[in-house]
Amino acid sequence: MKILIFYFSGTGNTEKVAKAYADALAANGACVISESLPEAENKLADIDFDSYDLLGFGYPIHAFNAPANLLTLAEKLPKFAQSKRAFIFKTSGEPVRMSDVSSLKLIKTLRKHNVQVTNEYQYVMPYNIIFRHSDRMAYRMWNVAQKVIPIDCAQILEGTPHSVKRMFMGGLLAWFLRIEHWGARFNGKRYKVNKDCIRCGYCVRVCPTKNITIDEKGKFRFGNRCLMCMRCAFGCPKAAIEIGLFKSWKVNGAYSFDKPAADDLPQADKHANYCKKAYNRYFAAAEDKIRSAENKP
């Protein structure tokens, strides 16, 4: 089976999941090509879609929706003469039920191109905005994802559908929250660099929409194409970027996904009770899935 995966990753979480998908699918004999945005959009015209049996789409959830650039890519797909089967994987900082509706617009758009989504999965990964998870929690999230992803990929290859339950009126709420796509562009123009900036140009190089420029006088300019993916602020070596109206929500620096030493003291986490029931439910369901797979004859 030949599989083509398109994905967008702001600060690396979805990219980690996308690579784990590619590895798990390949381990089961599939030929996998993985394309990331924004580069993938420039290759669409050259892709021989007829040679692929299955399509995949991965994204981080933005305000309970798929990011604007992935929706744009879906709009640019050709209309297939024969139906294509597809799967979706998505990442989010919390496993709340509202996240289940995040793919509705994407699924609707794909359907217009004769692409049928049969499988959809969500993985909890650490926040890059709002607050910082502890490294212990980041490790736990990634450890669980690494165990669950091969199980989900086997399900995809077996042709066993997997859908998510949509909450009542969730589609309407997701439609309303897509105002975030406009809001990101509005807020992105209000990004600033502070006095700690060393003019290294990192933010200019990594911005997926080329929204950041430096003029001949060394002044930074932020345009109106921002996705609020947080790549620039999260990876800035000096934490010098202020993210407009949401500067108090900024999270800086990569997480360590390494296993904590056994004798490490638990890290203080002032957000330990945030969505606690939802996290417990997510981890319990994942552990049940792992046990079931281990006991499968």
KAMOZI-V76663 format. One record per backbone hydrogen bond with DSSP energy under -0.5 kcal/mol. NH is the residue of the N-H (numbers start at 1). CO is the residue of the C=O. E is the energy in kcal/mol with one decimal. If there is no record, write none. Layout:
BEGIN
NH,CO,E ; NH,CO,E
END
This chain:
BEGIN
3,1,-0.5 ; 3,31,-3.3 ; 4,54,-2.3 ; 5,33,-3.0 ; 6,56,-2.9 ; 7,35,-2.0 ; 8,58,-1.8 ; 16,12,-2.1 ; 17,13,-1.8 ; 18,14,-2.8 ; 19,15,-2.4 ; 20,16,-2.0 ; 21,17,-2.4 ; 22,18,-2.4 ; 23,19,-2.3 ; 24,20,-2.5 ; 25,21,-2.8 ; 26,22,-2.2 ; 27,23,-2.2 ; 28,24,-0.7 ; 28,25,-0.7 ; 29,26,-2.0 ; 30,25,-2.1 ; 31,1,-3.1 ; 32,30,-0.7 ; 33,3,-2.7 ; 35,5,-3.5 ; 37,7,-2.4 ; 40,36,-2.5 ; 41,38,-0.9 ; 42,38,-0.7 ; 42,39,-0.9 ; 43,39,-0.5 ; 43,40,-1.3 ; 44,40,-0.7 ; 44,41,-0.6 ; 46,43,-1.7 ; 47,43,-0.6 ; 47,44,-1.4 ; 49,47,-1.4 ; 51,48,-1.7 ; 52,49,-1.9 ; 53,2,-2.3 ; 54,2,-1.4 ; 55,85,-2.2 ; 56,4,-2.6 ; 57,87,-1.8 ; 58,6,-2.3 ; 59,89,-1.5 ; 61,91,-2.9 ; 62,65,-3.0 ; 63,61,-0.6 ; 65,62,-0.6 ; 66,102,-0.8 ; 70,67,-0.5 ; 71,67,-1.7 ; 72,68,-2.1 ; 73,69,-1.9 ; 74,70,-2.3 ; 75,71,-1.8 ; 76,72,-1.2 ; 76,73,-0.5 ; 77,73,-0.5 ; 77,74,-1.0 ; 80,78,-0.8 ; 80,113,-1.9 ; 84,114,-2.4 ; 85,53,-0.7 ; 86,116,-2.3 ; 87,55,-1.9 ; 88,119,-2.3 ; 89,57,-2.3 ; 90,121,-1.8 ; 91,59,-1.8 ; 92,123,-1.6 ; 99,96,-1.5 ; 100,97,-1.9 ; 101,98,-1.5 ; 102,99,-1.6 ; 104,101,-1.6 ; 107,103,-3.2 ; 108,104,-2.3 ; 109,105,-2.3 ; 110,106,-2.7 ; 111,107,-2.1 ; 112,108,-1.2 ; 113,109,-0.6 ; 113,110,-1.2 ; 114,111,-1.7 ; 115,110,-2.2 ; 116,84,-3.3 ; 116,114,-0.5 ; 117,115,-0.6 ; 118,86,-2.5 ; 118,116,-0.6 ; 119,86,-1.1 ; 120,162,-2.0 ; 121,88,-2.1 ; 123,90,-2.6 ; 125,92,-2.2 ; 125,123,-0.5 ; 130,249,-1.8 ; 131,129,-1.4 ; 133,131,-0.5 ; 138,134,-2.4 ; 139,135,-2.5 ; 140,136,-2.2 ; 141,137,-2.6 ; 142,138,-2.3 ; 143,139,-2.8 ; 144,140,-2.2 ; 145,141,-2.3 ; 146,142,-2.5 ; 147,143,-1.1 ; 148,144,-2.2 ; 149,145,-2.8 ; 150,146,-0.6 ; 151,147,-0.5 ; 151,148,-0.5 ; 152,148,-2.3 ; 153,149,-2.8 ; 154,150,-2.0 ; 155,151,-1.7 ; 156,152,-2.0 ; 157,153,-2.5 ; 158,154,-2.0 ; 159,155,-0.7 ; 159,156,-1.0 ; 160,155,-2.2 ; 161,159,-0.7 ; 162,118,-2.2 ; 170,167,-2.2 ; 173,169,-1.9 ; 174,170,-2.8 ; 175,171,-2.3 ; 176,172,-2.1 ; 177,173,-2.5 ; 178,174,-0.8 ; 178,175,-0.7 ; 179,176,-1.4 ; 180,177,-2.2 ; 181,178,-1.6 ; 182,178,-0.6 ; 183,179,-3.1 ; 184,180,-3.0 ; 185,181,-1.1 ; 186,182,-2.3 ; 187,183,-3.3 ; 188,184,-2.7 ; 189,185,-1.0 ; 190,187,-2.1 ; 191,188,-1.4 ; 192,242,-2.1 ; 194,240,-2.7 ; 197,194,-1.8 ; 205,201,-2.0 ; 206,202,-2.1 ; 207,203,-1.4 ; 210,207,-1.1 ; 213,221,-2.2 ; 215,219,-2.6 ; 218,215,-2.3 ; 221,213,-2.8 ; 223,211,-2.6 ; 223,221,-0.5 ; 234,230,-2.8 ; 235,231,-1.7 ; 236,232,-0.8 ; 239,236,-1.4 ; 242,192,-3.2 ; 242,240,-0.5 ; 243,241,-0.5 ; 244,242,-1.5 ; 246,243,-1.9 ; 247,244,-1.1 ; 249,246,-2.2 ; 250,247,-1.0 ; 251,128,-0.7 ; 253,234,-2.8 ; 257,255,-0.6 ; 264,261,-1.9 ; 272,269,-1.6 ; 274,271,-2.1 ; 276,273,-1.3 ; 279,275,-2.6 ; 280,276,-2.5 ; 281,277,-2.4 ; 282,278,-2.4 ; 283,279,-2.8 ; 284,280,-2.2 ; 285,281,-2.3 ; 286,282,-2.3 ; 287,283,-2.5 ; 288,284,-2.1 ; 289,285,-2.2 ; 290,286,-2.5 ; 291,287,-2.4 ; 292,288,-2.5 ; 293,289,-2.2 ; 294,290,-2.2 ; 295,291,-1.9 ; 296,292,-0.5 ; 296,293,-0.7
END
